[in-house]
Amino acid sequence: MIDLKRNSKKLPVKATGCRTRASSIYTPNQREDFKVSRGKFSDFLTCPRCFYLNRVKGLDPPGTPGWTLNETTDLLLKKEFDECREKQAPHRLFAPNGLSHLVPFDHPEMDNWRDSLHHGLILRHKNSSIILTGGVDDIWQDTRTNKLIVVDYKSQAKNGRVDKQDYLDDPYHEGYKIQMDFYAYLLSGMGFDVHQTAYFLVCNAKRDEDGFHQTMRFDEYLVPYNWNMSWIEEEIDDMVCLMNQNQIPEPNESCKNCAYSDQYSRTVHPDGIDHGNDSQGSLF
């Protein structure tokens, strides 16, 4: 998509392609604390070059519009679960799914943990300056063992019923599982005992209604997922190592952003770009 930079009054302003907030740009081997969100960790896994150019070189890529309908579903679900959290009572979905022993976890930091923009779950990576963060949708608790259960809300609109195994096997949902692995890693690192089974609460909008009539109905599914965080530490080590180097990494050959940037440069500058004596650090 074509994205225009706008100011606080929503008026178009000059786009520079670079971020200006110094705290969002990492200097290799810096000692000051630097936050890396779950989303940026996923970017690293997807394309190391795009991640490096964004976090270390400070490039500001085009954005995407917010998913306001999905965000509204999340907001309303959080309100619903918060009612049960205050009463420490099982949610209406628990009994039909054999989970009457669960309640929404009550903790004074819950609102902060769900605030992905300003707080989230927080864990320092080893003794480094890297602070890992992630805003979780919800956390439930097993009243029998007191173990915590990671929960992520997902909204979609697909025909037919949601098959739980097909949902987990979908290649486009691989990132969802990485989310769960990462959240379980953060919670465990923060000293909590995390249940092996996490849940996706999938809200699937029904598309076979006879009309809109100011109402959108959803089927709800609890999709269990046994998280695996055994791989995460090594990947975070690799990510930190990458952030501390001065060489721009190779792109993921399937990355459309990198491919587009390359073709864009070739088209606009068919005779090539003169980088002088310093070709290292170039995007292309």
C-alpha positions, -999 to 999 in steps of 0.1 A, spaced: 0 0 0 10 37 -4 13 53 30 13 90 36 30 105 67 7 127 87 10 149 117 -11 150 148 -38 170 129 -38 142 102 -23 166 77 3 152 52 38 162 61 72 154 45 83 118 49 120 112 55 120 74 56 138 76 89 127 76 125 137 106 147 132 92 182 167 82 193 154 57 219 139 36 191 173 32 173 199 8 187 236 16 185 257 -16 183 270 -26 217 252 3 235 250 0 273 217 19 276 186 -3 279 168 -10 246 134 -26 242 127 -53 216 90 -62 213 76 -96 205 66 -81 171 102 -70 163 115 -104 174 91 -119 148 104 -94 123 140 -107 130 128 -143 124 111 -133 92 138 -111 76 170 -102 94 178 -74 70 144 -56 74 148 -60 112 183 -46 112 175 -16 89 146 -8 112 161 -12 146 198 -3 140 197 19 109 165 37 119 146 33 87 109 40 90 90 15 67 55 22 54 28 13 79 -5 -5 76 -39 7 88 -51 -5 122 -74 -36 124 -102 -17 142 -128 -45 140 -103 -70 154 -92 -45 181 -129 -40 190 -134 -77 194 -103 -79 217 -115 -49 237 -150 -64 243 -135 -98 252 -112 -82 277 -142 -65 293 -160 -97 295 -131 -116 310 -124 -88 335 -159 -93 349 -150 -129 357 -116 -118 369 -131 -95 395 -154 -123 408 -127 -150 403 -153 -170 385 -150 -193 354 -159 -177 321 -190 -190 302 -167 -208 277 -149 -228 303 -174 -254 314 -185 -265 278 -148 -270 271 -141 -290 302 -122 -261 318 -143 -253 348 -112 -253 370 -99 -222 352 -104 -185 361 -89 -153 346 -57 -146 365 -60 -117 389 -28 -97 392 -22 -59 399 0 -57 368 -26 -73 344 -35 -40 327 2 -32 322 9 -67 308 -18 -62 282 -5 -28 272 18 -37 243 26 -1 234 38 12 267 45 -18 289 37 -55 284 55 -84 299 91 -74 305 122 -95 308 159 -85 305 178 -108 283 206 -123 304 229 -95 315 226 -75 283 210 -41 277 182 -58 257 147 -57 273 122 -81 258 86 -71 259 53 -85 248 17 -74 253 -4 -105 261 -42 -106 254 -50 -125 286 -37 -149 312 -59 -175 329 -50 -196 359 -55 -233 368 -71 -233 403 -58 -268 409 -21 -261 403 -20 -223 402 -2 -225 369 -7 -196 345 -22 -201 310 -13 -179 281 -43 -168 260 -44 -150 227 -76 -136 210 -80 -141 173 -108 -127 151 -114 -139 116 -142 -145 90 -141 -179 72 -168 -202 60 -175 -233 79 -164 -245 113 -129 -240 126 -110 -273 128 -85 -270 156 -57 -291 140 -61 -273 107 -59 -240 125 -26 -249 141 -12 -264 109 -20 -234 87 13 -219 75 -1 -184 79 -7 -191 116 29 -201 123 35 -166 137 6 -171 161 25 -201 177 57 -180 179 36 -154 198 26 -181 224 61 -195 226 75 -160 233 49 -151 259 55 -183 277 92 -176 276 87 -141 291 63 -153 318 86 -181 328 116 -158 329 96 -135 351 94 -163 377 59 -176 370 49 -213 366 34 -215 331 10 -243 321 22 -263 290 -11 -257 272 -20 -222 259 -52 -213 242 -62 -193 211 -97 -179 216 -108 -178 179 -139 -157 171 -151 -166 136 -176 -142 121 -206 -161 106 -210 -153 69 -241 -173 62 -266 -149 79 -294 -135 58 -282 -100 63 -262 -76 85 -291 -60 104 -266 -40 126 -254 -73 141 -224 -95 134 -225 -130 150 -195 -151 158 -188 -187 166 -162 -191 194 -135 -218 196 -109 -226 221 -79 -240 203 -53 -255 226 -16 -252 218 13 -268 236 39 -241 235 76 -247 229 102 -222 241 133 -244 238 143 -227 206 138 -190 216 170 -184 237 193 -193 208 173 -171 184 174 -141 208 212 -146 212 214 -145 173 192 -114 172 214 -96 198 245 -106 179 231 -92 147 222 -59 164 257 -56 176 273 -60 142 280 -32 117 273 -52 86 238 -52 70 227 -89 68 214 -107 37 177 -105 31 152 -134 32 149 -143 -4 111 -145 0 109 -110 16 87 -89 -6 98 -57 11 135 -64 2 126 -75 -33 104 -44 -39 132 -21 -25 157 -37 -49 134 -34 -79 125 1 -70 161 11 -68 169 -5 -102 140 12 -119 146 47 -105 184 44 -109 189 21 -140 225 32 -142 232 23 -106 239 43 -75 274 57 -69 282 48 -33 317 62 -35 342 42 -14 316 32 12 293 6 -3 289 -11 31 257 0 48 238 6 16 203 -8 15 209 -22 -20 
